[in-house]
Amino acid sequence: MFLLLITSFVLSLGIMGLWICFNWQGMIFEPIAYSVEELCYTYGLPHYLLKPLWSCPTCMSSFWGLVFYLVYGHHYLGLTEMLVAMPITAFINTLFCILLNKTTDEGCG
């Protein structure tokens, strides 16, 4: 149980760091995010496809949780444990978003 919570928290911190790099002004991946979003609008692709990649920290827990599991997590977590860790990570990310909205100008949305 402790390992599951630690994994969820570490995954959440990584996801929030990645989200900040794509979404806050002046961050390293912000130009890439704008370019890809512009391509989506140009070609009529739905914007919700970008949510699990970098647009929504809560949504990112599913995609990046799967990436984490495939790369590293399968060594010490079972698939059912990882399926439990993803909603826990989504919840932690939501709490981080609430905190960011209250403490920063950039916010989380």
VEXMAR-714904 format. One record per residue (C-alpha): x, y, z; residue number from 1. Coordinates in Angstrom, 3 decimals, decimal comma. Layout:
% VEXMAR-714904
<node><px>X</px><py>Y</py><pz>Z</pz><k>NUM</k></node>
...
This chain:
% VEXMAR-714904
<node><px>0,000</px><py>0,000</py><pz>0,000</pz><k>1</k></node>
<node><px>2,809</px><py>2,397</py><pz>0,888</pz><k>2</k></node>
<node><px>4,562</px><py>1,678</py><pz>-2,406</pz><k>3</k></node>
<node><px>1,336</px><py>2,387</py><pz>-4,267</pz><k>4</k></node>
<node><px>0,965</px><py>5,792</py><pz>-2,588</pz><k>5</k></node>
<node><px>4,612</px><py>6,706</py><pz>-3,146</pz><k>6</k></node>
<node><px>4,332</px><py>5,704</py><pz>-6,815</pz><k>7</k></node>
<node><px>1,185</px><py>7,799</py><pz>-7,220</pz><k>8</k></node>
<node><px>2,786</px><py>10,827</py><pz>-5,580</pz><k>9</k></node>
<node><px>6,016</px><py>10,603</py><pz>-7,607</pz><k>10</k></node>
<node><px>4,040</px><py>10,106</py><pz>-10,822</pz><k>11</k></node>
<node><px>1,898</px><py>13,103</py><pz>-9,930</pz><k>12</k></node>
<node><px>4,941</px><py>15,308</py><pz>-9,351</pz><k>13</k></node>
<node><px>6,386</px><py>14,263</py><pz>-12,707</pz><k>14</k></node>
<node><px>3,105</px><py>14,938</py><pz>-14,497</pz><k>15</k></node>
<node><px>2,737</px><py>18,369</py><pz>-12,892</pz><k>16</k></node>
<node><px>6,307</px><py>19,249</py><pz>-13,854</pz><k>17</k></node>
<node><px>5,652</px><py>18,207</py><pz>-17,437</pz><k>18</k></node>
<node><px>2,360</px><py>20,108</py><pz>-17,475</pz><k>19</k></node>
<node><px>4,088</px><py>23,274</py><pz>-16,249</pz><k>20</k></node>
<node><px>6,799</px><py>22,939</py><pz>-18,923</pz><k>21</k></node>
<node><px>4,117</px><py>22,865</py><pz>-21,644</pz><k>22</k></node>
<node><px>1,584</px><py>25,352</py><pz>-20,305</pz><k>23</k></node>
<node><px>3,188</px><py>28,172</py><pz>-18,349</pz><k>24</k></node>
<node><px>4,443</px><py>31,248</py><pz>-20,182</pz><k>25</k></node>
<node><px>8,127</px><py>31,186</py><pz>-21,004</pz><k>26</k></node>
<node><px>8,643</px><py>27,498</py><pz>-20,240</pz><k>27</k></node>
<node><px>10,728</px><py>25,274</py><pz>-22,480</pz><k>28</k></node>
<node><px>7,954</px><py>23,299</py><pz>-24,219</pz><k>29</k></node>
<node><px>5,439</px><py>26,146</py><pz>-24,538</pz><k>30</k></node>
<node><px>6,282</px><py>26,853</py><pz>-28,226</pz><k>31</k></node>
<node><px>5,805</px><py>23,179</py><pz>-29,080</pz><k>32</k></node>
<node><px>2,409</px><py>23,157</py><pz>-27,369</pz><k>33</k></node>
<node><px>1,266</px><py>26,236</py><pz>-29,305</pz><k>34</k></node>
<node><px>2,489</px><py>24,794</py><pz>-32,615</pz><k>35</k></node>
<node><px>0,733</px><py>21,458</py><pz>-32,140</pz><k>36</k></node>
<node><px>-2,472</px><py>23,143</py><pz>-30,934</pz><k>37</k></node>
<node><px>-2,394</px><py>25,368</py><pz>-34,029</pz><k>38</k></node>
<node><px>-2,036</px><py>22,280</py><pz>-36,229</pz><k>39</k></node>
<node><px>-5,024</px><py>20,690</py><pz>-34,501</pz><k>40</k></node>
<node><px>-7,152</px><py>23,746</py><pz>-35,188</pz><k>41</k></node>
<node><px>-5,895</px><py>24,011</py><pz>-38,775</pz><k>42</k></node>
<node><px>-6,726</px><py>20,400</py><pz>-39,623</pz><k>43</k></node>
<node><px>-9,895</px><py>20,229</py><pz>-37,552</pz><k>44</k></node>
<node><px>-8,628</px><py>17,676</py><pz>-35,039</pz><k>45</k></node>
<node><px>-10,449</px><py>17,659</py><pz>-31,707</pz><k>46</k></node>
<node><px>-8,634</px><py>19,525</py><pz>-28,959</pz><k>47</k></node>
<node><px>-9,444</px><py>16,848</py><pz>-26,372</pz><k>48</k></node>
<node><px>-6,793</px><py>14,609</py><pz>-27,974</pz><k>49</k></node>
<node><px>-4,147</px><py>16,839</py><pz>-26,395</pz><k>50</k></node>
<node><px>-5,539</px><py>16,597</py><pz>-22,872</pz><k>51</k></node>
<node><px>-3,829</px><py>13,310</py><pz>-21,914</pz><k>52</k></node>
<node><px>-0,575</px><py>14,490</py><pz>-23,492</pz><k>53</k></node>
<node><px>-0,129</px><py>17,909</py><pz>-21,865</pz><k>54</k></node>
<node><px>-3,296</px><py>19,994</py><pz>-21,575</pz><k>55</k></node>
<node><px>-5,036</px><py>18,557</py><pz>-18,489</pz><k>56</k></node>
<node><px>-3,103</px><py>17,371</py><pz>-15,420</pz><k>57</k></node>
<node><px>-5,987</px><py>15,178</py><pz>-14,280</pz><k>58</k></node>
<node><px>-6,316</px><py>13,593</py><pz>-17,725</pz><k>59</k></node>
<node><px>-2,555</px><py>13,181</py><pz>-18,020</pz><k>60</k></node>
<node><px>-2,502</px><py>10,577</py><pz>-15,262</pz><k>61</k></node>
<node><px>-3,978</px><py>7,938</py><pz>-17,565</pz><k>62</k></node>
<node><px>-1,552</px><py>8,341</py><pz>-20,479</pz><k>63</k></node>
<node><px>1,577</px><py>9,087</py><pz>-18,464</pz><k>64</k></node>
<node><px>0,632</px><py>6,451</py><pz>-15,907</pz><k>65</k></node>
<node><px>0,618</px><py>3,900</py><pz>-18,709</pz><k>66</k></node>
<node><px>3,978</px><py>5,170</py><pz>-20,001</pz><k>67</k></node>
<node><px>5,414</px><py>4,974</py><pz>-16,482</pz><k>68</k></node>
<node><px>4,100</px><py>1,445</py><pz>-16,036</pz><k>69</k></node>
<node><px>5,479</px><py>0,239</py><pz>-19,369</pz><k>70</k></node>
<node><px>8,913</px><py>1,802</py><pz>-18,842</pz><k>71</k></node>
<node><px>9,491</px><py>1,314</py><pz>-15,141</pz><k>72</k></node>
<node><px>6,493</px><py>0,370</py><pz>-13,030</pz><k>73</k></node>
<node><px>6,023</px><py>-3,198</py><pz>-14,219</pz><k>74</k></node>
<node><px>9,185</px><py>-4,152</py><pz>-12,337</pz><k>75</k></node>
<node><px>7,579</px><py>-3,631</py><pz>-8,947</pz><k>76</k></node>
<node><px>3,840</px><py>-2,999</py><pz>-9,496</pz><k>77</k></node>
<node><px>1,250</px><py>-5,339</py><pz>-10,894</pz><k>78</k></node>
<node><px>-1,222</px><py>-4,182</py><pz>-13,524</pz><k>79</k></node>
<node><px>-4,099</px><py>-4,018</py><pz>-11,048</pz><k>80</k></node>
<node><px>-2,002</px><py>-1,910</py><pz>-8,670</pz><k>81</k></node>
<node><px>-1,165</px><py>0,476</py><pz>-11,506</pz><k>82</k></node>
<node><px>-4,838</px><py>0,705</py><pz>-12,441</pz><k>83</k></node>
<node><px>-5,468</px><py>1,799</py><pz>-8,846</pz><k>84</k></node>
<node><px>-2,510</px><py>4,207</py><pz>-8,902</pz><k>85</k></node>
<node><px>-3,832</px><py>6,120</py><pz>-11,935</pz><k>86</k></node>
<node><px>-7,013</px><py>7,475</py><pz>-10,264</pz><k>87</k></node>
<node><px>-5,027</px><py>8,246</py><pz>-7,113</pz><k>88</k></node>
<node><px>-2,598</px><py>10,215</py><pz>-9,290</pz><k>89</k></node>
<node><px>-5,495</px><py>12,011</py><pz>-10,988</pz><k>90</k></node>
<node><px>-6,844</px><py>13,003</py><pz>-7,564</pz><k>91</k></node>
<node><px>-3,444</px><py>14,284</py><pz>-6,414</pz><k>92</k></node>
<node><px>-3,093</px><py>16,260</py><pz>-9,657</pz><k>93</k></node>
<node><px>-6,508</px><py>17,815</py><pz>-9,061</pz><k>94</k></node>
<node><px>-5,403</px><py>18,858</py><pz>-5,579</pz><k>95</k></node>
<node><px>-2,232</px><py>20,362</py><pz>-7,049</pz><k>96</k></node>
<node><px>-4,377</px><py>22,296</py><pz>-9,563</pz><k>97</k></node>
<node><px>-6,529</px><py>23,712</py><pz>-6,781</pz><k>98</k></node>
<node><px>-3,369</px><py>24,742</py><pz>-4,939</pz><k>99</k></node>
<node><px>-1,844</px><py>26,321</py><pz>-8,060</pz><k>100</k></node>
<node><px>-5,041</px><py>28,271</py><pz>-8,773</pz><k>101</k></node>
<node><px>-4,913</px><py>29,756</py><pz>-5,269</pz><k>102</k></node>
<node><px>-1,179</px><py>30,477</py><pz>-5,099</pz><k>103</k></node>
<node><px>0,005</px><py>31,468</py><pz>-8,588</pz><k>104</k></node>
<node><px>-1,005</px><py>33,825</py><pz>-11,367</pz><k>105</k></node>
<node><px>-0,628</px><py>31,104</py><pz>-14,003</pz><k>106</k></node>
<node><px>-3,001</px><py>28,748</py><pz>-12,258</pz><k>107</k></node>
<node><px>-3,994</px><py>25,393</py><pz>-13,637</pz><k>108</k></node>
<node><px>-6,509</px><py>26,014</py><pz>-16,322</pz><k>109</k></node>
